């Protein structure tokens, strides 16, 4: 069973993602902002993956910055970014190595598939952006 840290400032979306992650048999932790997320990442608790919205209200680079810090703290961390904005070549350049992307809005099935695919990939591989 993997532990996925969900960082989403919209309560409804965060709770939806938590539900889906638990439906597929994984454990979820949640944070509504950068400070809560960093507290989790700096703790000794196990965290295998980070699901983060790219735009977090309390941080300039939001999910990009969070993932960069997360990888420094936990080099084997796998990252799935989510956003309602279109990903450009410029924003792809901000992705951490091996990160994946999920376009909002997404269905429960698409979210389940994205999480399962993320967890199936070795954290040492380069992965791909979807």
C-alpha positions as a Markdown table, in Angstrom:
| # | Residue | x | y | z |
|---|---|---|---|---|
| 1 | Unk | 0.0 | 0.0 | 0.0 |
| 2 | Unk | 1.4 | 3.4 | -1.0 |
| 3 | Unk | 0.9 | 6.7 | 0.8 |
| 4 | Unk | -0.1 | 9.6 | -1.4 |
| 5 | Unk | 0.1 | 13.2 | -0.2 |
| 6 | Unk | -2.7 | 15.3 | -1.7 |
| 7 | Unk | -2.1 | 19.0 | -1.9 |
| 8 | Unk | -5.1 | 20.9 | -3.1 |
| 9 | Unk | -6.6 | 24.2 | -1.8 |
| 10 | Unk | -10.1 | 23.5 | -3.1 |
| 11 | Unk | -11.8 | 21.4 | -0.4 |
| 12 | Unk | -14.2 | 19.5 | -2.7 |
| 13 | Unk | -11.5 | 18.5 | -5.1 |
| 14 | Unk | -9.1 | 17.5 | -2.2 |
| 15 | Unk | -11.8 | 15.3 | -0.6 |
| 16 | Unk | -12.7 | 13.8 | -4.0 |
| 17 | Unk | -9.1 | 12.8 | -4.7 |
| 18 | Unk | -8.8 | 11.4 | -1.1 |
| 19 | Unk | -11.8 | 9.2 | -1.8 |
| 20 | Unk | -10.5 | 7.9 | -5.1 |
| 21 | Unk | -7.0 | 7.1 | -3.7 |
| 22 | Unk | -8.6 | 5.2 | -0.8 |
| 23 | Unk | -11.0 | 3.4 | -3.3 |
| 24 | Unk | -7.9 | 2.0 | -5.1 |
| 25 | Unk | -6.5 | 0.7 | -1.8 |
| 26 | Unk | -3.9 | 3.3 | -1.1 |
| 27 | Unk | -3.5 | 5.6 | 1.9 |
| 28 | Unk | -4.0 | 9.4 | 1.6 |
| 29 | Unk | -2.6 | 12.3 | 3.5 |
| 30 | Unk | -4.0 | 15.7 | 2.7 |
| 31 | Unk | -2.9 | 19.3 | 2.9 |
| 32 | Unk | -4.7 | 22.5 | 1.9 |
| 33 | Unk | -1.6 | 24.6 | 1.4 |
| 34 | Unk | 2.2 | 24.7 | 1.1 |
| 35 | Unk | 2.8 | 24.9 | 4.8 |
| 36 | Unk | 0.8 | 21.8 | 5.6 |
| 37 | Unk | 2.3 | 19.9 | 2.8 |
| 38 | Unk | 5.9 | 20.8 | 3.9 |
| 39 | Unk | 5.1 | 19.7 | 7.4 |
| 40 | Unk | 4.1 | 16.3 | 6.1 |
| 41 | Unk | 7.1 | 16.1 | 3.8 |
| 42 | Unk | 9.5 | 17.0 | 6.6 |
| 43 | Unk | 8.0 | 14.5 | 9.0 |
| 44 | Unk | 9.2 | 10.9 | 9.4 |
| 45 | Unk | 6.0 | 9.4 | 8.0 |
| 46 | Unk | 6.1 | 7.4 | 4.8 |
| 47 | Unk | 5.1 | 9.3 | 1.7 |
| 48 | Unk | 5.5 | 7.6 | -1.7 |
| 49 | Unk | 3.8 | 10.1 | -4.0 |
| 50 | Unk | 2.8 | 13.7 | -4.2 |
| 51 | Unk | -0.5 | 14.7 | -5.9 |
| 52 | Unk | -0.4 | 18.5 | -6.2 |
| 53 | Unk | -2.4 | 21.2 | -7.9 |
| 54 | Unk | 0.0 | 23.4 | -9.9 |
| 55 | Unk | -1.7 | 26.6 | -8.7 |
| 56 | Unk | -1.8 | 26.9 | -4.9 |
| 57 | Unk | -3.1 | 30.2 | -3.6 |
| 58 | Unk | -0.4 | 30.7 | -1.0 |
| 59 | Unk | 2.7 | 30.1 | -3.1 |
| 60 | Unk | 4.0 | 31.9 | -6.2 |
| 61 | Unk | 5.1 | 28.7 | -8.0 |
| 62 | Unk | 2.7 | 26.5 | -6.1 |
| 63 | Unk | 2.9 | 22.9 | -7.0 |
| 64 | Unk | 6.1 | 23.4 | -9.0 |
| 65 | Unk | 7.9 | 24.8 | -6.0 |
| 66 | Unk | 6.4 | 22.2 | -3.7 |
| 67 | Unk | 7.5 | 19.3 | -5.9 |
| 68 | Unk | 11.1 | 20.7 | -6.1 |
| 69 | Unk | 11.3 | 20.9 | -2.3 |
| 70 | Unk | 9.6 | 17.5 | -2.0 |
| 71 | Unk | 12.2 | 15.8 | -4.2 |
| 72 | Unk | 15.1 | 17.4 | -2.3 |
| 73 | Unk | 13.6 | 16.1 | 1.0 |
| 74 | Unk | 12.5 | 12.7 | -0.5 |
| 75 | Unk | 14.5 | 11.9 | -3.6 |
| 76 | Unk | 12.3 | 8.8 | -4.4 |
| 77 | Unk | 9.1 | 10.8 | -4.3 |
| 78 | Unk | 6.8 | 10.4 | -7.4 |
| 79 | Unk | 4.9 | 13.5 | -8.5 |
| 80 | Unk | 1.5 | 13.9 | -10.2 |
| 81 | Unk | 0.6 | 17.5 | -11.1 |
| 82 | Unk | -3.0 | 18.6 | -11.8 |
| 83 | Unk | -4.2 | 21.8 | -13.3 |
| 84 | Unk | -7.1 | 23.3 | -15.1 |
| 85 | Unk | -4.6 | 25.3 | -17.2 |
| 86 | Unk | -3.0 | 24.0 | -20.3 |
| 87 | Unk | 0.6 | 22.8 | -20.0 |
| 88 | Unk | 3.0 | 24.6 | -22.3 |
| 89 | Unk | 6.6 | 23.9 | -23.1 |
| 90 | Unk | 7.5 | 26.6 | -20.6 |
| 91 | Unk | 5.6 | 25.0 | -17.8 |
| 92 | Unk | 6.8 | 21.5 | -18.7 |
| 93 | Unk | 10.3 | 22.9 | -18.0 |
| 94 | Unk | 9.3 | 23.4 | -14.4 |
| 95 | Unk | 8.3 | 19.8 | -13.9 |
| 96 | Unk | 10.5 | 17.6 | -11.6 |
| 97 | Unk | 12.1 | 14.6 | -13.2 |
| 98 | Unk | 9.7 | 11.8 | -13.8 |
| 99 | Unk | 6.6 | 13.9 | -13.1 |
| 100 | Unk | 3.2 | 13.2 | -14.6 |
| 101 | Unk | 0.4 | 15.6 | -15.4 |
| 102 | Unk | -3.4 | 15.3 | -15.1 |
| 103 | Unk | -5.6 | 17.8 | -16.8 |
| 104 | Unk | -8.6 | 19.1 | -14.9 |
| 105 | Unk | -11.5 | 18.4 | -15.0 |
| 106 | Unk | -10.8 | 14.6 | -14.7 |
| 107 | Unk | -13.2 | 11.7 | -14.2 |
| 108 | Unk | -12.8 | 9.3 | -11.3 |
| 109 | Unk | -11.7 | 6.7 | -13.8 |
| 110 | Unk | -9.0 | 8.9 | -15.3 |
| 111 | Unk | -7.8 | 9.9 | -11.8 |
| 112 | Unk | -7.6 | 6.2 | -10.7 |
| 113 | Unk | -5.6 | 5.3 | -13.8 |
| 114 | Unk | -3.2 | 8.2 | -13.3 |
| 115 | Unk | -2.6 | 7.3 | -9.7 |
| 116 | Unk | -2.1 | 3.6 | -10.5 |
| 117 | Unk | 0.2 | 4.4 | -13.3 |
| 118 | Unk | 2.2 | 6.8 | -11.2 |
| 119 | Unk | 2.6 | 4.2 | -8.4 |
| 120 | Unk | 3.5 | 1.5 | -10.8 |
| 121 | Unk | 6.5 | 3.4 | -12.2 |
| 122 | Unk | 9.8 | 3.0 | -10.3 |
| 123 | Unk | 10.7 | 6.3 | -8.6 |
| 124 | Unk | 14.2 | 5.9 | -10.2 |
| 125 | Unk | 12.9 | 6.0 | -13.8 |
| 126 | Unk | 12.4 | 9.1 | -15.9 |
| 127 | Unk | 8.6 | 8.6 | -16.3 |
| 128 | Unk | 6.7 | 10.7 | -18.7 |
| 129 | Unk | 4.4 | 13.7 | -18.8 |
| 130 | Unk | 0.9 | 12.7 | -19.9 |
